[in-house]
Amino acid sequence: MPSLSELKWFKSSFSEASGNACVEIAFRDDARVAIRHSVHPARGFSVGRTAFSSFVDAIRSGATASASVSQ
């Protein structure tokens, strides 16, 4: 399996133009989606494509609108 740096990464269309605040994803060959933050590209994690699809669907439907994330 390729390392994180060898994957083909896609940046969110909602990311800042400067590229400093964006989430990037890459589709792996093992039916998983790798996710990372552009500020820390060496760190990332992966989830199954079904879980990722459910996550994206929840965001699109507004199901996560009232959730807060602490940093």
N, C-alpha and C positions, 0 to 999 in steps of 0.2 A: 504494500500500500504506500502511496506517495506521502511525503511529509507535508505539513501545512504549507510550506513555502512553494511546493511543487504543484499545488492545486490551482485550478482556474477560478479566481474569486470574482464575485459579482457584488457591486455596491448598490445599496438601496437607492432608488430614485428620489427618496425624501431626504437624503443625506445633504450635509452642508457642501457648498461648492468647493470650499477649501479642503475638504476631505478629512477634517479633524474630528468629526463627530458622526461616524457612520458605522453601521453594521454591515459586515460582508458575509456572504455565504458561498459555499462551493459544494457541488454535488460530487460525492465520492462514488467509486465503482461498486462499493459494497452496500448499496441502497441506503446510505446515510447522508445527512447534510451536515457539513462542517460550518460552524458559526464562529466569527471572531469580531473584535472591535478594531477598527483601523489604527487606533493609537497604540495598541499592543498586539501587533500581527503575529507574534510568535506564540501567543497564548490563544487557545480556542477550545472548542468542544464539539462533539457531534451528537446528533439525535437521529432516530429513524425517520425516514421520509413521511411516514403516516403521522407521526407526532408533530413534525414540522408543518405539514399541511394543516393539521388541526389548529396549531398555533396561529398560522397566517389567517385561517378562516375566522378565528376568534377575534383577531385584530380588525379584520375587515368588517365584521358584523357589529363592532363596538362593544363586544363583551368584556373587553379589558379596559374600557374607558375610565372606569372608576377605580381601577387598581393603582396603587402607588408603589414605586420602586425606590428603595433607599440605596444610597451609594456608600 
